[in-house]
């Protein structure tokens, strides 16, 4: 890396640069925005089925996650090679174009647009992590990563609520579903321009990158470097195992668990499910702050994961009368903030020049873990059985409990990368 970059890194250790904080904030807002968009087809499921004659989510959702996971590997490399200014606004532009495609109202355009949004959306979290790791103080990395995930979960929760209000035919603000996508496109266009203006240029670094020979060896070097590091695999697997209870256990199966397993109303089930992303909003910045404050990653990761395990077991097995119904899912969401620490560790156990690629690979490994576990959970629960019981969910969720316990065990082998350790 150039001396220009090293000087920037040294300065960022001393003080927060408002321009870089604004750049990170715009990426975090992008993450909020794309999470709201990602949740919208699920809210529109009934309307889309009515318009197109069948439920399109069976095609749209798998395509989205395949595109998202695949792009995670490429996006990190692009960030490292071309910088934030050339890549992050382009990602927002793709999400904006995808919204316009969806607004046309045709199924094939909507599927194409949603897949485009997956390709662009990967630059939200990766971009925020890249800015935080490259331009902001190292001691505050976990805090910024935690706040980024906090905004993402807020986007999923509050964005879904707003969309449902606008779609309610009996509501005072009812609009056609296509107009919601037009509104998303307008927001995206504003965010694209704002991000293009604010994102750091890194001109000297760009000139250095352009002088480098772009051949196969230089393309695969960052991936070889990261994948050959056992700590990268540890961080990725731990992160994936800690994310799965939320992404699979709660967001995918939570409503069915509460309504069919615990026999409560759909409305109350939706409220209890929303406690988990609300807990993420609290837990991500809180756990990141604690980790940065004490200067250690591993003890906070193990402590948060242990709380996640206990809260998940209590959610599944404790009688509902023992604790308030909202308490276990809320605690589970708060404890899930520990899942963000492996993202910080992934950047810290690899060289600075591959921070973007490291973040991309981390996302890929997390999504790969969830993708491998999802069919196992579905098969154990028995998704084709219309009369699911609490025992079905207990059987189906057992791999998630084992996964959390395995993540705790693997965390003992994770290298300590907190700032106090780096000072030794």
C-alpha positions in Angstrom: 0.0 0.0 0.0 1.1 3.6 -0.6 2.4 5.9 2.1 -0.7 8.0 1.4 -2.9 5.1 2.7 -0.6 4.5 5.7 -0.8 8.2 6.6 -4.6 8.1 6.4 -4.7 5.0 8.6 -2.5 6.7 11.2 -4.6 9.8 11.2 -7.8 7.8 11.6 -6.4 6.2 14.7 -6.1 9.6 16.3 -9.4 11.2 15.5 -12.7 10.8 13.7 -12.8 12.5 10.4 -16.3 13.9 9.8 -16.2 13.2 6.1 -15.3 9.6 6.7 -18.0 9.3 9.3 -20.5 10.7 6.8 -19.3 8.2 4.2 -19.9 5.4 6.6 -23.3 6.7 7.6 -24.4 6.8 4.0 -23.4 3.2 3.6 -25.3 2.3 6.8 -28.4 4.2 5.5 -28.0 2.2 2.2 -28.0 -1.0 4.4 -31.2 0.2 6.1 -32.7 0.9 2.7 -31.8 -2.4 1.1 -33.1 -4.4 4.1 -36.5 -2.6 3.8 -36.5 -3.5 0.1 -35.5 -7.1 0.8 -38.4 -7.6 3.1 -41.0 -5.9 0.8 -41.9 -8.8 -1.5 -42.8 -10.9 1.6 -45.2 -8.1 2.7 -46.6 -7.9 -0.9 -46.9 -11.7 -1.2 -50.7 -11.8 -1.3 -50.9 -8.9 -3.8 -48.3 -10.4 -6.1 -49.9 -13.8 -6.0 -53.3 -12.2 -6.8 -51.8 -10.3 -9.8 -49.6 -13.0 -11.2 -51.7 -16.1 -10.4 -49.1 -17.8 -8.2 -46.7 -17.1 -5.4 -43.4 -15.7 -7.0 -41.3 -15.9 -3.8 -40.4 -19.5 -4.4 -38.3 -18.2 -7.4 -37.4 -14.7 -6.2 -35.9 -15.5 -2.8 -33.5 -18.3 -3.9 -32.3 -16.2 -6.8 -31.8 -13.3 -4.5 -29.6 -15.2 -2.1 -27.7 -17.0 -4.8 -26.9 -13.7 -6.4 -26.1 -12.0 -3.1 -23.8 -14.8 -1.9 -22.0 -15.0 -5.2 -21.5 -11.3 -5.5 -20.1 -11.2 -1.9 -16.9 -12.7 -3.2 -16.6 -10.3 -6.1 -17.7 -7.1 -4.4 -15.0 -7.3 -1.7 -12.3 -7.7 -4.4 -13.7 -4.7 -6.3 -13.7 -2.6 -3.2 -10.0 -3.4 -2.5 -9.0 -2.7 -6.1 -11.1 0.3 -7.1 -12.1 1.8 -3.8 -15.4 3.1 -2.3 -16.0 5.9 -4.8 -16.3 3.8 -7.9 -18.1 0.8 -6.4 -20.6 1.8 -3.6 -22.6 4.3 -5.7 -22.8 1.8 -8.5 -24.3 -0.7 -6.1 -27.0 1.7 -5.0 -27.7 2.5 -8.6 -28.3 -1.2 -9.3 -30.8 -1.4 -6.4 -32.5 1.7 -7.8 -32.8 0.2 -11.3 -34.1 -3.0 -9.8 -36.9 -1.0 -8.1 -37.9 0.6 -11.4 -38.0 -2.8 -13.0 -40.3 -4.0 -10.1 -42.5 -1.0 -10.5 -43.4 -2.0 -14.1 -45.6 -4.7 -12.6 -44.5 -7.6 -14.9 -43.4 -10.8 -13.1 -40.3 -11.4 -15.2 -39.2 -7.8 -14.8 -39.8 -8.0 -11.1 -37.7 -11.2 -10.7 -34.9 -9.6 -12.8 -35.1 -6.4 -10.7 -35.1 -8.2 -7.4 -32.0 -10.2 -8.5 -30.3 -6.9 -9.6 -31.0 -5.5 -6.2 -29.2 -8.5 -4.6 -26.1 -7.8 -6.7 -26.2 -4.1 -5.7 -27.2 -4.7 -2.1 -24.0 -6.5 -1.2 -22.1 -3.2 -1.3 -24.2 -1.8 1.6 -22.7 -3.8 4.5 -19.4 -4.5 2.7 -19.1 -0.8 1.9 -19.9 0.3 5.5 -17.4 -2.3 6.9 -14.8 -1.2 4.3 -15.1 2.5 5.2 -15.0 1.7 9.0 -11.9 -0.6 8.6 -10.0 1.6 6.3 -10.7 5.2 7.3 -12.0 5.2 10.9 -10.2 4.5 14.2 -9.3 0.8 14.7 -10.5 1.0 18.3 -14.0 1.7 17.2 -14.3 -0.9 14.4 -16.7 -3.2 16.3 -18.9 -0.2 17.2 -19.3 0.9 13.6 -19.9 -2.6 12.4 -22.5 -3.1 15.1 -24.3 0.1 14.3 -24.3 -0.8 10.7 -26.1 -4.1 11.4 -28.3 -2.2 13.9 -29.6 0.0 11.0 -30.0 -3.0 8.8 -32.3 -4.8 11.2 -34.1 -1.5 11.8 -34.7 -1.3 8.1 -36.2 -4.8 8.1 -38.5 -4.0 11.0 -39.6 -0.4 10.4 -39.5 -0.7 6.6 -41.8 -3.7 6.7 -44.2 -1.8 9.0 -44.3 1.2 6.7 -44.9 -0.8 3.6 -47.7 -2.7 5.3 -49.4 0.6 6.3 -49.3 1.8 2.7 -50.6 -1.5 1.3 -53.5 -1.7 3.8 -56.7 -1.1 1.6 -58.6 0.1 4.7 -55.8 2.4 5.8 -55.7 6.2 5.3 -52.5 6.1 3.3 -53.3 3.2 0.9 -51.4 3.4 -2.4 -50.9 1.0 -5.4 -48.1 -1.5 -4.8 -46.2 -0.3 -7.9 -45.9 3.2 -6.4 -44.1 1.9 -3.4 -41.3 0.6 -5.8 -41.3 4.0 -7.5 -40.8 5.6 -4.1 -37.9 3.2 -3.4 -36.4 4.2 -6.7 -36.6 7.9 -5.9 -34.9 7.3 -2.5 -32.2 5.2 -4.2 -31.5 7.9 -6.8 -31.0 10.5 -4.1 -28.8 8.1 -2.1 -26.7 7.3 -5.2 -25.9 10.9 -5.9 -25.2 11.7 -2.2 -22.9 8.7 -1.9 -21.1 9.6 -5.1 -20.3 13.1 -3.8 -19.2 12.0 -0.3 -17.3 8.7 -0.9 -13.5 8.9 -0.5 -11.6 9.0 -3.8 -8.2 7.6 -2.8 -6.7 9.0 -6.0 -3.1 8.0 -5.2 -4.2 4.5 -4.4 -6.2 4.3 -7.6 -3.2 5.3 -9.7 -1.1 2.7 -7.9 -3.8 0.0 -8.6 -3.9 1.0 -12.3 -0.2 0.5 -12.6 -0.5 -3.0 -11.3 -0.8 -5.8 -13.9 -4.3 -7.2 -13.9 -3.7 -10.9 -14.5 -5.1 -14.1 -13.1 -2.4 -14.3 -10.4 -3.3 -10.8 -9.1 -7.0 -11.6 -9.2 -6.8 -14.7 -7.1 -4.0 -13.5 -4.7 -6.4 -11.9 -2.2 -8.6 -15.0 -2.1 -5.6 -17.3 -1.8 -4.3 -15.1 1.1 -7.6 -15.2 3.0 -8.7 -18.8 2.3 -5.3 -20.1 3.3 -5.7 -18.5 6.8 -7.4 -20.9 9.2 -8.6 -18.0 11.3 -10.6 -16.8 8.3 -12.5 -20.1 8.2 -13.0 -20.0 12.0 -14.5 -16.5 11.9 -16.7 -17.4 8.9 -18.1 -20.6 10.4 -18.6 -19.0 13.9 -20.4 -16.0 12.3 -22.6 -18.3 10.2 -23.6 -20.5 13.1 -24.5 -17.5 15.2 -26.6 -15.9 12.4 -28.6 -19.0 11.6 -30.8 -19.0 14.7 -32.1 -15.6 13.6 -32.2 -16.0 9.8 -33.6 -19.5 9.8 -35.0 -20.1 13.2 -36.8 -16.8 13.7 -37.2 -14.8 10.5 -38.1 -17.9 8.4 -39.9 -20.2 10.9 -40.6 -18.0 13.9 -44.2 -17.0 13.0 -45.1 -20.7 12.4 -43.4 -21.7 15.7 -45.3 -19.3 17.8 -48.7 -19.7 16.0 -48.7 -23.5 15.5 -46.3 -24.6 18.2 -47.3 -22.3 21.0 -50.9 -21.8 19.7 -51.0 -18.0 19.8 -52.6 -15.6 17.3 -50.8 -14.6 14.1 -50.8 -11.0 15.2 -49.1 -11.9 18.5 -46.7 -14.2 16.8 -45.6 -11.4 14.4 -45.1 -9.2 17.4 -42.9 -11.8 19.2 -40.9 -12.3 16.0 -40.2 -8.6 15.7 -38.6 -8.7 19.2 -35.6 -10.4 17.6 -34.6 -7.7 15.1 -35.4 -5.2 17.8 -32.9 -7.0 20.0 -30.4 -6.8 17.2 -30.9 -3.0 17.1 -29.9 -2.9 20.8 -27.3 -5.7 20.9 -25.2 -5.0 17.8 -23.9 -1.5 18.9 -23.9 -2.5 22.6 -21.8 -5.6 22.2 -19.5 -3.8 19.7 -19.1 -1.0 22.3 -18.2 -3.4 25.1 -15.7 -5.2 22.9 -14.0 -2.0 21.8 -14.1 -0.5 25.3 -12.4 -3.5 27.0 -10.1 -4.0 24.0 -10.9 -7.7 23.6 -13.0 -9.7 21.1 -13.0 -13.3 22.3 -14.5 -13.0 25.8 -17.3 -10.8 24.6 -18.0 -13.2 21.7 -18.1 -16.2 24.1 -20.2 -14.4 26.6 -22.7 -13.1 24.0 -22.9 -16.5 22.4 -23.6 -18.2 25.7 -26.4 -15.8 26.4 -27.8 -16.5 22.9 -27.7 -20.3 23.7 -29.5 -19.8 27.0 -32.2 -17.5 25.6 -32.8 -19.8 22.6 -33.2 -22.8 24.9 -35.6 -20.9 27.2 -37.6 -19.8 24.1 -38.0 -23.4 23.0 -38.4 -25.3 26.2 -39.5 -23.1 29.1 -43.2 -22.8 29.7 -44.5 -19.5 28.5 -45.9 -18.6 32.0 -42.4 -18.5 33.6 -41.1 -15.5 31.7 -42.9 -12.6 29.9 -43.5 -13.8 26.3 -41.4 -11.1 24.8 -38.4 -11.6 27.0 -36.7 -14.7 25.4 -36.9 -13.4 21.8 -35.7 -10.0 22.9 -32.8 -11.4 24.8 -32.0 -13.7 21.9 -31.9 -10.6 19.5 -29.6 -8.7 21.9 -27.3 -11.6 22.4 -27.2 -12.2 18.6 -25.2 -8.9 18.4 -22.2 -11.1 19.2 -22.5 -12.5 15.7 -21.1 -9.2 14.4 -17.7 -9.7 16.2 -16.4 -12.3 13.8 -16.9 -9.7 11.0 -14.4 -7.5 12.8 -12.1 -10.4 13.6 -12.1 -11.4 9.9 -10.6 -8.0 8.9 -8.2 -8.0 11.8 -6.7 -11.4 11.1 -6.0 -10.6 7.5 -3.7 -7.9 5.9 -5.1 -4.3 5.5 -4.9 -4.4 1.7 -7.5 -7.1 1.5 -10.1 -5.8 4.0 -12.8 -5.5 1.4 -12.2 -9.0 0.0 -12.1 -10.3 3.6 -15.5 -8.7 4.3 -16.9 -10.2 1.1 -15.6 -13.7 2.0 -17.1 -13.4 5.5 -20.5 -12.6 4.0 -20.1 -15.5 1.6 -19.2 -18.0 4.4 -22.1 -16.8 6.6 -24.6 -17.2 3.7 -23.1 -20.5 2.8 -23.6 -21.8 6.4 -27.2 -20.6 6.4 -27.8 -22.1 2.9 -26.5 -25.5 4.1 -28.5 -25.5 7.3 -31.8 -24.3 5.9 -32.8 -27.5 4.1 -31.8 -29.5 7.1 -34.0 -27.5 9.4 -36.9 -27.5 6.9 -36.6 -31.3 6.5 -36.6 -32.0 10.2 -39.6 -29.7 10.9 -41.5 -31.2 8.0 -42.7 -28.2 6.0 -45.3 -30.3 4.0 -47.1 -31.2 7.2 -50.0 -28.8 7.7 -50.5 -29.9 11.4 -47.1 -29.0 12.9 -46.7 -29.5 16.6 -44.3 -28.1 19.2 -42.3 -31.4 19.0 -41.7 -30.8 15.3 -40.1 -27.5 16.0 -38.1 -28.9 18.9 -36.7 -31.5 16.5 -36.1 -29.0 13.7 -34.4 -26.4 15.8 -32.0 -28.8 17.5 -29.2 -28.3 14.9 -29.4 -24.5 15.6 -28.8 -25.2 19.3 -25.9 -27.5 18.5 -24.6 -24.9 16.1 -24.5 -22.2 18.8 -22.7 -24.6 21.2 -20.2 -25.4 18.4 -19.6 -21.7 17.8 -18.8 -21.2 21.5 -16.4 -24.1 21.4 -14.7 -22.8 18.2 -14.4 -19.3 19.6 -11.8 -20.5 22.1 -9.5 -21.2 19.1 -10.1 -17.8 17.5 -7.1 -15.4 17.7 -7.6 -12.4 20.0 -7.5 -9.3 17.9 -8.7 -6.6 20.2 -6.7 -3.4 20.4 -5.3 -4.3 23.8 -3.8 -7.4 22.4 -2.3 -5.5 19.4 -0.5 -3.1 21.9 1.4 -6.0 23.5 
